[in-house]
Amino acid sequence: MNQKQLEQMKNGKGFIAALDQSGGSTPKALKAYGVAEDAYKNEEEMFDLIHAMRTRIIKSKSFDERILGAILFEQTMDRTIDGKKTGDFLWEEKHVVPFLKIDKGLADEKDGVQLMKDMPSLDDLLKHAVERHIFGTKERSVIKTAAPGPIKAVVAQQFEIGKKVLSYGLVPIIEPEVDIHLAEKKEAEAVLKEEILRELDALAENQNVMLKLTIPTVNDFYKELIAHPRVIRVVALSGGYSREDANELLAQNPGLIASFSRALAEGLFAQQSDEEFNEILGKSIEGIYEASIK
């Protein structure tokens, strides 16, 4: 593990950029960026276009020291920016710590939750991530209930995968997302926190993780998780909130930093000049940064 990267993730001022749109969400991300579906004929061309978008964001002068880390899609890890693998470019040129999304998407909803789909080739992927100088991983589940049993199952699966990630010397970002539209969101978060604390307390001293959580209904609700000795950092997903709302909510939770995807790219279009693109991205980054350091 790269100790400089660990120190940056633990104590750095800033946030994580989530640039990990996968195959299923790529058309939506491109459409929001002003690239219609008739602009590409097949999946290969689609992925070329999304990589061009990510490259433009990463190479922007606005993508600077305010960004602590970036989460990449599996294919992005094997692509290059200016002749360097994406992870190497991020760290060597931008001083941004590279993470990799490893889940294969969500299983069908059952009992109010969506577990992660099976990952039969996870060991190969983690070996490859190490070869590509990736620091950590991200894996997402979704909770749409306050029932303790299903939430426990989500957290158990997350930590099971997390321990596998740790065995390769990588840092897992454990992401059990609570749906922001859930009527019992506050109750679900209480159960979730309890289950996460139980799993954290069972980790060995050398098993340190990150958490990616929905911004809680009750301000400062995750302070015990942020202070836990096994937790490197707790980051927040935007979860469907507009960037403005997400920033406002985030600022009310000291110690919680952003890991936004759609909210980061809001207002960016392929047709913009570099000057306009950099200006809009810069304002977006500044707003998220300010909310993350409060």
C-alpha positions in Angstrom: 0.0 0.0 0.0 1.2 3.5 -0.9 1.7 5.3 2.4 1.5 8.8 0.8 -1.8 7.9 -0.7 -3.0 6.5 2.6 -2.0 9.7 4.4 -3.8 11.8 1.7 -7.0 9.8 2.1 -6.9 9.9 5.8 -6.1 13.5 6.5 -6.3 15.4 3.2 -8.7 18.3 2.7 -10.9 17.7 -0.3 -13.2 15.1 -1.7 -13.4 12.0 -4.0 -14.6 12.4 -7.6 -16.7 9.4 -8.7 -16.0 8.8 -12.4 -17.2 5.2 -12.4 -20.3 5.2 -14.6 -20.5 1.6 -15.9 -22.1 0.1 -19.0 -25.7 0.4 -17.7 -25.4 4.0 -16.7 -23.1 5.2 -19.5 -25.8 6.2 -22.0 -27.5 8.3 -19.3 -24.2 10.0 -18.4 -23.4 10.7 -22.0 -26.9 12.2 -22.6 -26.5 14.5 -19.6 -23.1 15.5 -21.2 -24.9 16.4 -24.4 -24.0 13.3 -26.4 -27.1 11.7 -27.8 -27.4 7.9 -28.4 -27.2 8.4 -32.2 -23.6 9.7 -31.7 -22.3 6.1 -31.4 -23.0 2.9 -33.3 -21.9 0.3 -30.7 -20.7 -0.2 -27.2 -17.0 0.3 -28.2 -17.7 3.8 -29.5 -19.9 4.5 -26.5 -17.0 3.7 -24.1 -14.6 5.7 -26.3 -16.9 8.8 -25.8 -17.2 8.3 -22.0 -13.5 7.9 -21.7 -13.0 11.2 -23.6 -15.4 12.9 -21.2 -13.5 11.5 -18.1 -10.2 12.5 -19.7 -11.4 16.0 -20.3 -12.5 16.2 -16.6 -9.3 14.7 -15.2 -7.0 16.9 -17.5 -8.9 20.1 -16.7 -6.9 22.7 -14.7 -9.9 22.8 -12.3 -9.3 19.1 -11.4 -6.7 19.9 -8.8 -5.5 19.4 -5.2 -9.1 19.8 -4.0 -9.7 16.3 -5.4 -8.2 13.7 -3.1 -9.2 10.6 -5.0 -11.1 9.4 -8.1 -13.2 6.2 -8.5 -12.8 4.5 -11.9 -14.8 2.1 -14.0 -13.0 -1.2 -14.7 -12.4 -0.4 -18.3 -11.1 3.0 -17.5 -8.3 1.4 -15.4 -6.9 -0.2 -18.6 -7.2 2.9 -20.8 -4.6 5.7 -21.1 -4.4 9.4 -20.7 -1.4 11.0 -22.5 0.3 7.6 -22.8 -0.1 6.7 -19.1 -2.5 4.2 -17.6 -5.4 6.2 -16.0 -4.5 5.3 -12.4 -0.8 6.3 -13.0 -1.8 9.6 -14.7 -4.1 10.4 -11.8 -1.4 9.9 -9.1 1.7 11.0 -11.0 0.3 14.0 -12.8 -2.6 15.1 -10.6 -1.7 13.7 -7.2 -5.2 12.1 -7.1 -5.5 8.6 -5.5 -7.1 6.0 -7.9 -9.9 3.7 -6.8 -11.8 1.0 -8.8 -15.5 0.2 -8.9 -15.5 -3.6 -8.6 -19.2 -4.6 -8.2 -21.0 -6.0 -11.2 -24.2 -4.1 -10.4 -27.2 -4.8 -8.2 -29.2 -8.0 -7.8 -33.0 -7.8 -8.1 -34.7 -6.2 -5.1 -35.6 -8.7 -2.4 -37.0 -7.9 1.0 -36.5 -4.2 0.4 -32.7 -4.3 -0.5 -30.5 -4.9 -3.5 -27.4 -6.9 -2.7 -24.4 -7.0 -5.1 -24.5 -9.5 -7.9 -22.1 -12.4 -7.7 -18.5 -11.5 -8.7 -17.0 -14.8 -9.9 -13.8 -13.2 -11.3 -13.2 -11.0 -8.3 -9.8 -12.4 -7.5 -8.5 -11.8 -11.0 -9.9 -8.3 -11.0 -8.2 -7.5 -7.6 -4.9 -8.9 -8.9 -5.2 -6.7 -12.0 -6.0 -3.7 -9.8 -2.8 -4.2 -7.9 -0.9 -4.4 -11.2 -2.5 -1.1 -12.3 -1.4 0.7 -9.0 -4.9 1.1 -7.8 -5.2 2.1 -4.1 -8.7 0.9 -3.3 -12.1 -0.3 -4.5 -15.7 0.6 -4.3 -18.7 -1.7 -4.1 -22.4 -0.6 -3.9 -25.6 -2.1 -2.5 -28.9 -0.3 -2.0 -31.3 -0.3 1.0 -35.0 0.6 0.6 -36.3 -0.7 4.0 -35.8 -0.1 7.7 -36.2 -3.8 8.5 -33.1 -5.0 10.4 -32.7 -8.5 8.8 -32.3 -7.3 5.2 -30.0 -4.4 6.3 -27.8 -6.9 8.2 -27.5 -9.0 5.0 -26.4 -6.0 3.0 -23.7 -5.1 5.6 -22.5 -8.7 6.0 -22.0 -9.0 2.2 -20.3 -5.7 2.0 -17.8 -6.6 4.7 -17.2 -10.1 3.3 -16.2 -8.5 0.0 -14.3 -5.8 1.9 -12.1 -8.4 3.7 -11.3 -10.1 0.3 -10.2 -6.6 -1.0 -8.1 -6.1 2.1 -6.3 -9.4 1.5 -4.9 -8.0 -1.7 -3.5 -4.9 0.1 -6.2 -2.7 -1.3 -8.6 -0.4 0.7 -12.3 -1.1 0.2 -14.9 1.7 0.1 -17.9 -0.1 1.6 -21.1 1.5 0.1 -24.5 0.4 1.5 -26.6 3.3 0.0 -29.9 4.2 1.8 -32.5 5.3 -0.8 -33.1 9.1 -0.2 -36.8 8.5 -1.0 -37.3 5.9 1.8 -40.0 7.1 4.2 -38.2 5.4 7.1 -34.8 6.7 6.0 -33.9 7.8 9.6 -34.8 4.4 11.1 -32.9 2.6 8.3 -29.8 4.7 9.1 -30.0 3.8 12.8 -30.0 0.1 12.0 -27.3 0.5 9.4 -25.0 2.3 11.8 -25.4 -0.4 14.4 -24.6 -3.1 11.9 -21.6 -1.3 10.5 -20.2 -0.6 14.0 -20.6 -4.3 14.8 -18.6 -5.3 11.7 -16.0 -2.6 12.3 -15.4 -3.8 15.9 -14.7 -7.3 14.6 -11.9 -6.2 12.2 -8.3 -6.7 13.0 -6.0 -3.7 13.7 -4.5 -4.0 10.2 -8.0 -4.1 8.5 -8.9 -0.5 7.8 -11.7 0.5 5.5 -13.6 3.5 4.1 -17.3 3.9 4.1 -19.5 5.6 1.4 -22.9 6.5 2.8 -26.0 8.5 2.0 -26.0 11.9 3.8 -27.9 11.1 7.0 -31.3 12.5 8.0 -30.0 13.5 11.4 -27.0 15.8 11.2 -23.7 14.4 12.5 -25.3 11.0 12.9 -22.3 9.1 11.6 -19.7 10.8 13.9 -19.0 7.4 15.6 -18.2 5.9 12.3 -16.0 8.8 11.3 -14.1 8.5 14.6 -13.8 4.7 14.5 -10.1 3.5 14.5 -10.8 1.0 11.7 -12.2 3.8 9.4 -9.8 5.7 7.2 -12.5 8.1 5.9 -16.3 8.4 5.6 -17.5 9.8 2.3 -21.0 10.7 1.1 -22.8 9.9 -2.1 -25.1 12.5 -3.6 -27.8 9.9 -4.0 -30.1 11.8 -6.4 -30.0 15.1 -4.6 -29.1 18.1 -6.8 -25.6 19.4 -6.3 -26.8 22.4 -4.4 -28.9 20.3 -2.0 -26.2 17.7 -1.6 -23.7 20.4 -0.7 -26.0 22.1 1.8 -26.7 18.8 3.5 -23.1 17.7 3.5 -21.9 21.0 5.1 -24.1 20.1 8.1 -22.1 16.9 8.8 -18.5 17.7 10.0 -15.9 15.2 9.0 -18.1 13.8 6.2 -16.6 14.5 2.7 -18.2 14.1 -0.8 -17.8 11.3 -3.3 -20.2 12.7 -6.0 -20.7 11.4 -9.5 -23.7 12.9 -11.3 -23.6 16.0 -9.0 -19.9 16.6 -10.0 -20.6 16.5 -13.8 -23.8 18.6 -13.5 -23.7 21.4 -16.1 -20.8 20.0 -18.2 -21.4 19.5 -21.9 -19.3 18.2 -24.8 -20.1 21.3 -26.8 -18.6 23.7 -24.4 -15.3 25.5 -25.1 -12.4 24.4 -22.8 -12.6 27.8 -21.1 -16.3 27.4 -20.4 -15.9 23.8 -19.4 -13.1 24.5 -17.0 -15.0 27.4 -15.4 -18.1 25.4 -14.8 -16.2 22.4 -13.5 -14.1 24.7 -11.3 -17.3 26.2 -9.7 -18.7 22.7 -9.2 -15.5 21.5 -7.5 -15.3 24.6 -5.3 -18.8 24.1 -4.0 -18.3 20.4 -3.3 -14.9 21.1 -1.7 -16.2 23.9 0.6 -19.0 21.6 1.8 -16.5 18.8 2.4 -14.1 20.7 4.6 -16.7 22.2 7.0 
